[in-house]
Amino acid sequence: MNHREKMKIGLVLANPPGYSETFFRSKIKGLQKNGFEITLFCRGGENTFELCPVKFASKVHRNPLIQLFYFAKEYFSLIPHLGRLKRYVKLERKEGTSLGEIAKKIYLNAHLLKSDVDWLHFGFSTLALGSETVAKAINARMAVSFRGFDIAVYPVKNPGCYTKLWKYVDKVHTISEGLVKLAIPHGFSTLIPVEKITPAVDIKLFTSTIHISNKNTVTFLTVGRLHWIKNYIQIIEALAILKSRNIDFIYTIIGSGQLYRRIAFTVYKLGLSNHIRFLGNLSHEEVKSHMEFSDIYIQYSYQEGFCNAVLEAQAMGKLCVVSNAEGLSENVLHKQTGWVVPKNNPELLADRLQKVIQLNSSEKEDIAARAVERVRREFNLEKQEREFVAFYSDI
């Protein structure tokens, strides 16, 4: 039996991945296929995940008596693990953590402290906060993943939040080089090993014959949650500029979120109600269907770690116009596989969209073909699988 067959990976997530969360599902399947044993460690959610065992964090209850019972039960279960418990307390005391705080942390991290894994990998950097010393206490290696919110937003609002994490992490997985650059001002050391493994596309599902439409009404599409970070407001402002230039279009938004009312009001205020459709959350198959009938995919985010939807659109031969937020300029190569527009400039976005619309069919087909070829070559699931196998095997 080789080392891969023996290697155990503990993947820490907030909740078990849903059906549509293809990144983690494909990662787990790929590692299992290569002989790794995977266990999920989650803070909440339903235990309906079918790909591997799931262990949940200790519950926190409002009733003090019930909480006391939970504490007693969890601490009793830790008796067989006294050695690692002592190491954990020693590490936390060295970091200046009070005994009362350590007691709380032991309870919240009990499911991790009892685990028998070779790697403890936090799927988002923020999930490692409060658990920084656990991997060392259980004699495991520690990995964290850099994603957009973790690096571009959270540490800006919480300065110094990762100081302790940088001391203990053994290896970092990032989905884009831009996120590593953003982490450095927040204390990240370039001496820590980093591997870039991007999201990948099921190229068997997201495939299409390139067809450039010459119809008078242009169809735009964006897929993503209705959140300020996706910058729908400035997309709509850019489309209002196109309307003022007598360009006819339909813009479809797939996704839901708290910002719906504000976005919908902006649409109404700018007189675009007949041009913009909100479809809410749709299945992967339905998203694919809408992509097939779209001309241009827009992703003008303020911040974006990478963006699967942009990869899927390129895989289907769609013309993509994106912002220069972090991973998007790595996802789309400007004037080669699509177009990258500087952030926070609706007029510049409108100008680029108009230029793309006015390209001749041959120019559009060339861009689309290069995008399809690059996604199939560099962002396929098989390549992602090999990279994750190497990530854990290169010790």
Secondary structure, 3 states (H helix, E strand, C coil): CCHHHHCEEEEEECCCCCCCCHHHHHHHHHHHHCCCEEEEEECCCCCCCCCCCEEECCCCCCCHHHHHHHHHHHHHHCHHHHHHHHHHHHHHHHCCCCHHHHHHHHHHCHHHHCCCCCEEEECCHHHHCCCCCHHHHCCCEEEEEECHHHHHHHHHHCCCCCHHHHHHCCEEEECCHHHHHHHHHHCCCCCCCEEECCCCECCCCCCCCCCCCCCCCEEEEEECCCCHHHCHHHHHHHHHHHHHCCCCEEEEEEECCCCHHHHHHHHHHCCCCCCEEEEECCCHHHHHHHHHCCCEEEECCCCCCCCHHHHHHHHCCCEEEEECCCCHHHHCCECCCEEEECCCCHHHHHHHHHHHHHCCHHHHHHHHHHHHHHHHHHCEHHHHHHHHHHHHHCC
